[in-house]
């Protein structure tokens, strides 16, 4: 996904000073408590129009919570919807539709939530039955949810059994999933095993409720446009025509249970894939917020208060489809993984603060007793043209060929095309006999082809869904919902199974299991070719205050945004 940032310390120093100084009850995700401001208490009505104009680099692939899988979808779903929890201004999961903290059984497996009074945008109450319906729909193999099995498998009781039965075309019963409505206001959730990050989990959009009557009445039209959606979050969609829409509009939801906290009345979003066009629109006063800037534009804004910069917990990599005979060969994979100069890519092509990644669990994401997860493993697979050529020649010999032609699936933005062209040139130069055919497609199409495993090489990235390294390490278990490249190693699977199970309550042991799994996957198997950890840079009108920028899950929340007048 898609849907992520500097270390919390750097966010405090670089982002908070720009977004939050001298203003607003809004706060971003750095984890520092801030005094509440009158602007966010409902006591004052801002005198300037509370309208935000912003740009995004891609259309919304879907607004259906159970079908969403990318950061674009998750970001807007988060702003028009809400679950048991939501991330606050400080990037902490706090009760939302849950009425305080749940009652938890002694074995930490059964959670009983009481719900607050809230309603859908059609006036109907949000009930425990809405959660049951949505979660069962997400795990139902017939729905083909990309995130349901991934987010629920091994976490919610019965989820794995349902998914496994569906994959084998055997009978299954979604009512065996560990979620029950004891009454309209009481939801019981049973976990497969204790989970330390359960609050993060229940703040994620996959676990949002859905109104069964509305979904079934709409049928295939559900979530196809703004009129075929219901909303229970801070905003609702006033305009969104389809998944290829180039513009959409969000407006304040007057029925939201915390509507008095929401000052922003309208958000207008336009899709602009070219950074130069986005910057021109910003400088012309046509927009308040750009998408991520391409590297060639970042130096021009160094020191400019309007540019916000942070290191995301997002890692980009090249997926290698191991259903392809050539890519099933470990020597070929090792050659590709170390056959391009990622340091030069980060410094010269990206040139935006991003750093070369020789890992897939990002740095500055999770720590234990002051130690970063990265410190033990360090760099696992680095650029080495000479070694890459040796592996390449060995792999070609084992395959009985002297050349290979591979399809490379990438994005259609200008920044993506530059990155993909660089990698193509590097690999074809360093691995004699390799021909790479670039296929640049929109993000939604790439997701479709990823699900179908319709690629040889694919440039993709991942931002975490919750604040635990498992959000990365459990991606690559055999037949995992987000694996979709055919990687499989029983040793890796067992280590992650242990981390999710018997080691779940021993954080140090859980870390060690995951660190060994990462080492096996990259150092021994070259199951993936890491490229870089992304730094984000956007332009934001200084009058926009209180934007929450998240390190995992959705990218942004607009719930606490206010627009100030010119000084």
N, C-alpha and C positions, 0 to 999 in steps of 0.2 A: 503495500500500500504505500496501503500508499503512501496511505497515507504518512526536522525535529530537533536539533539545536545545540548551542554552546553548553559547556558545563554550567551548572547552576551558578557557580561563582561568576563566570564571565557574563551570564545573563544579567546578574545583579549589577555588574559594573557597566556593561555596554548597552543593555536594552532598557533596563528600568530607568536609567538616567534620562533616556530620550523619550520614553513613552509616558513615564509616570511622574517626572519631576514637576513639582508645583501644581499637581492636579489630581483629579478624578478618584473615585472609589474603585476604578478598575485597577487590575494588577496583572502582571504577566506571570509566567510559570516558574519563577526562580525560587519560590518557597519562602519568601520573607513576608511576615505579617505587616500590613500597612493600616494606619488609622482610616476609619471610614469617613468619606467625604459627603457633604450634603447633596452633591450632584447625583449620588447613587442611592439616596435614601428616600427619594420621592417627595422631599420637602420643597425643592425648587424646580421650576420648569425652565430649561435652558432657553435663552432668548434667540439663539441662532438655529437655523434649520438643522434638525438632527437627521441628516441624510449622508450616507457614506457611498461614495462611488469608488469602485475597485475593479481591478483587472485580474483575470485568471488565465493560465496558459493552456487550459484544456476544458472541453465541455464536460458536463456531469454524466458519467456512464450510466448511473442508476440512482434513484432515490428510494428504492425498496431496501429497507434495513437488512433483510435476509439475503439479498443478492449483492449487496455492496461489498467491494473488496479493495478499493483504492482510496487514497487520502482525499481526493477531490470529493467523492461521494460522502465519505465519513465526515468531512468538515461541514458540509451543508446540512447533512442529516443531523449532526450534533446541534446545529443552530435552529433547526425547526422541530426537533424532537427531544425526548428526555427519557431516561430509564430510572432504575432504582437509585443510581448515583450519577453524579456528573463531576467533571474536573472543575475546580474553582479557579479564581484569579491566580492563586498561588500554586497551581498545578497539583492540588491535592484532591483526591476523590472524597466528596462529601455527599450525605444523603440528599436525594432530589425527590423522587416520588416515594421513596422509603420514608416513613415517619420515624426518623431517628435510626439508631442502630438496631439490627435484628436480634432476636433471641437465638443463641447458638447452643447446640447440644454439647454435652461434655466431650464427645469424641470429635468435635469440630467438623461434623459432616452435614448436619441438618440446620439450615438457617430459616427462621420464620420472620418474614417481613410484614409489618403493618404499613398500609399505604395511606398517604395524605389524600385530601379531597382535591381532585384535579379533573379536568375534562378535555375532551378532544375539541377540535375547531368546529365540529358539527353540533356541539352542545352535549354530547353523550359523555357520561363519566368514564374515566380510565379505571379499569378494575383489574383485579388479579387474573381474571380470565383472559385479559388481553395479553398478559405476559405468557401465559400457558400456550395460547394460540400461536404467538409469534415464535416462541422457542421451539415448539413442535414443528412448525412450518420450516424453521431454519435447519432442523436436523433431519427432516424428511428427505430421503434420497430422491424422491420424485421432484422435489423443488430444485435440486442441484445447486444448493447454496455453496459458494466457494469458501465462505467463512464459517458457516454453521458447524460442520464437522471439525474444522481447525480450532475454533474457539471453545467448542463444547467437549470434543473428544478427550477422554482422560481426565476431564474436569467435572462435568455434570453426569451424575449416575445414569447409566443406560445409553449414553450417547454413542460410545464406540460400538456397542452391540448392534444398535440400529443401523449405523453406517456400514458395518461389516456385512450384515444381512442384506442390505440393499445392494452392495457391490457384488454379492454372490447370487443376486436375483432370488433370494429366499424371503419368505414372509417376515414381516417386522410390524411392530406396533409402536407408534410414536407416543402413545400414552404411557409407555414404560419409562419415558424420560423423567428424570428426577425433578419435576416441577409440578406443583399442584396448587389449585386455588381452593383454600379451605373455606373461604367465603369471598364476597366481593372485595373486601379490604384486607385479606390475609393471604399471603403467598408463601408457600413452603418450597424450599429448594434443597435438594439432597446432592451433595458432592460425591464424587468417586473416591476422593482422598482429600485430606486437609490441604488447603491452598493458602499460602501466605499473602498473595496479592489479590484476594477475592474482591476487594473493593474496586480495584482497577478494572477487574473483569466485568463487574456489573455496571461500570460506567461506560462500557464500550457499546457502540451502536448496534452490534449484532444482538445485544440483549435488551433492546428497546421493545416496548409493547406494540401490538397492532390490533386494531379493531376488527374482529372476525367478520361481523356483519358487513362492514364497509368493504373489506378486501374481497369477500366472496361475491358481493353484489357487483363489484366492478370487474371481477374476473380478469381476463387478459389485459384490460385497460388500466388495472390498478398500477399506480406509480408511473404512468406513461406521460403525465403532464401535471401541472399544478392543480387542476380541478379534480384530478383522480387521486388525490392524496389527502390524508388527515394530518393535523399538526397538534402537538401538545407541548412544544418547546417555546423559547423566547420569541421566535419569529415564525411566520408562515409565508409560503410562496404565493405571491400575487401574480407572478408571471414566470412560467417555465413551460415551453411548448413540447419539448421532447429531449431525448438524450443527445441530439446533435445541435441543440440550441446554442446560439452564439451570444445570447443575452438572457439574464433572468433577474427577477426582482423579488426581494424579501421585504416584508413589512412587519412591524411589531404585532405580536399576537396578543390582543386584549384579554383573551381567556387564559393566558399563561398564569399559573398560580403565583409567580413572582413578578408579575408584569410591572409592579411599581418600581422594581429595580432596573428596568429596561428603559433607557432614555432614547436610544436610537429608533427612529421611526421608519427608516427606509434604507435598504441596501440595494444598489444597482450594480450588477456584475456583467462585464463584457469580456469575451474571450479574445485575447491578443497573444498570438504565439511568438511573435517577433519582439525581442526586448527593445530594439531601437524604436519601434513604433510605440511600445508601452512608455518608454522614457519621454518621447515627444509628447504623448498625451498628458503625462504628468507635468511636464514643464509648461504646457499650454494651459494648465489648470482644468483639464477635462476629466481628471481622475484624482482621487486622494491616495490611492494605494496601488502599487504595481505588483505583478507576480515576481518571481525570482529573476534577478538581473543576470544577463549573460556576462561572461568574464571580461569581455572587452569594454564593458561599461563601468565596471566596479572601480578601476583606478581613478576615473574622473570624479567620483563622488567620495573619495577618501577624505575624511574630516568634515564632510557635510552632515549637518544634524538631521537631514532628511533621510539619510541612508541608515537602516538598521541592519546589523550583521550579527550572526551567531553561528556556532557550529552545531549542526544537527546530529542527532543520534541515528542518522540514515546512512546506510552503506549501499553503494552501487557495485554491481558485479556482472560478470558474463555467465549466464546459465548455459550449461552444455547438455544437450539432450542425449542422454545415454541410451536411448532407443536406437539412435544412429550407430551403426556398427563401428565406424571410425572413432566416435566419441565414447564408445564403451571401452576403448583401449586407454589404459591409465597413462601410458607414455605420451599419447597424443594429447590427452588432457593436461598433463604436466607441461608439455611444450607450449600449449596455448596460454596456460595460467601464468607462466613466467616469460612469455615471448613478447611482451610489450612494455615500454618504459612508462610505468604509471606515475613515477615521480615527475617526469617531464610533462606528462599529461596534466597533472595537477598544477604545476608551476607555470607552464606556457600556454596550454590550451584553455584550462579552466581559469586560472589566475584570479581566483575569487576568495581565497582562504581555504578552499577544500584541500584535503591532504590525501596522499597515496594510502590505500588500505591494503595491508597484507594480512587481513583478518576478516571475519564476518560479524563478530560481535564488536560494536563500536567502542571507541575510547570515550571517557567522560560520560558514560551512561549509567552504570551501576557501580557502587563501591561497597566494600565490607571492611569495617574497622579502618577506614581511611585509605584502603588500597583499591585501586581501580581494577576491574575485571581483567583488563588487558595486560597488567604488569607481569603475570606469570608466563603467558605464552608469547608476548611480544609479537614480532613479525614471523609469520608462518610460511608465506610463499611470496618471494620477492623477484623482481625483474633480473634475469640473467640470460642474455642472448646466447652465450656459448652453451650453457647447460640446456637451454630450450632447444637448440639445434640438435644436440645429442639425443634428447628424448624424442624429438621429431623423427629423426632418422631411424631410431629404434622402433618407433611405432609404425612408420611406413613399411619397414621390413617385416614386421609381424603381420601386417595387413596384406602384404604381397603387392603393394602399389608404390608408385613413385610420385604421386600427386593426389591432392584432395580438393574438392570444391564444396564449400559450405555456405548455406544461407544464414545471413546474420539479420535478426529482427531487431530493429531499433525504433526510436521515436521520430516524429515529424517536425519537432521544433528546430529552430536554427541552432541552438546550443547542442541539442542531441545529434544533429547531423554532423557538426564539427567534431564532436567526441568520437562518433562512430567512424568517420572518415580517417581520423588519426589512428584508431585501433586497427582498422583494416590495413592501412599502410604499414604500420609496425609489424603486424603478424605476417603479411605477405613478404615483407623484406627479410624478416628474421627466420621465417620458416619456408625455405625454398620448395616450390611445388604446391603451395597453398593458394587457392583462389577463394576470395570471399565476395559474395554477392549481397550487397546491402539492400534491405527492404525497410523503408521508412514509412511508418504507419501511425495514425492517431492513437492516443493512449487507450481508448475503448477497444479498438481493434486489436491492439497488442494484448490486452487482457483476454480477449476471446481466443486468440491464437495460443496464448500461454495455457489457458484451460484445456485446449485441444491438443497441446504439445505439438503444434504446427510450426516448428522452427528447428534449426540445427544449433545455432548460437543465438542467444538473446541477451541484449543489454537491459537489465532490470535493476530495481533497487527495493529496499525494504526499510520502513520506519517502524519502530516497535509499537505494539498494541497495548502493552502494559509494562510497568516498571520492573521487569525481571529479565535476566539474560535468556530465559526460556522463550521469550518472544522471538528470539533469533534461532536458538539451538534446536527447538522442536520443529523448525521448518523442514528439516532434511531427514526426518525419520522415513523409513520405507513406506511408500504409498501415502505419505502425509498429505493433507488437503492442500498445502501450499508448495509441496515438493515439485511436482509437475516437470521433472527433468530426468526421472528414472534413477536417481541416485539411491543406492541401498548398501548398507553395511551393518551386519548383525551386531558388531561391537558398538557401533555408534548408537544403534537402536536401544541396546541394553543400557548404555550409559545414560541416555536421556530418559528411558523408562525409570531408572533408579532415581534420577534427579527429580522426576515428577512424582515418584512414589515414596519409597522407603527413606529417601534422603530429604524429603520435602521440608521437614522441620529442623534439619541440620544445615544451616545456610552455608557453612564452610565446606562441608562434604558435598553439598549440592553444586557449589561452584567448581570444586575439583573435578567432579564428574563431567560437568559441561566443558571445562577447559580441556580435558583429555579428549572429549568428543570433537571439539573444534580442531584440535591438533590432528586427529585421525582423518577427519574429513578433508582438511586442506593439505597437510604435510604428506600424508601417506597416499590419499586417494585423489587429490586435486579434483574433488567433486565439483568445485566451483572456482571461478577465476575472479577474486576480488579486484576492484578497480580503485575506488576512492570513497572517502567519507566526506559528505557534502557540507560545505559552508553555505549558509543562506544569506542573501542580500536583497533587500527590497527598499523601495522608496515609499515613505509614508509622510503625508502632510502633518507637520508638527501640531496642527490644531486637532488632530485625531488622538484622543487620549483613552487609555484603558483597554487597549487591544491585548487579549490574552493569547500568548504564543506557546504551544504545547510541545513537550518533548516526546510524547507518544500519543497514539490515538489520532484524533482530528488535529489539523494544523492550527486552527484559530477558533476562538470564540468571540463573538461580537456582543455578547450579553451585557458587558460592562462598558462598552464604548460610549463616549460622549464627544460631541464636536464643539470645540471652543471657538469663540470669535477671535478676530485678528487683534493682536496687542497693539 
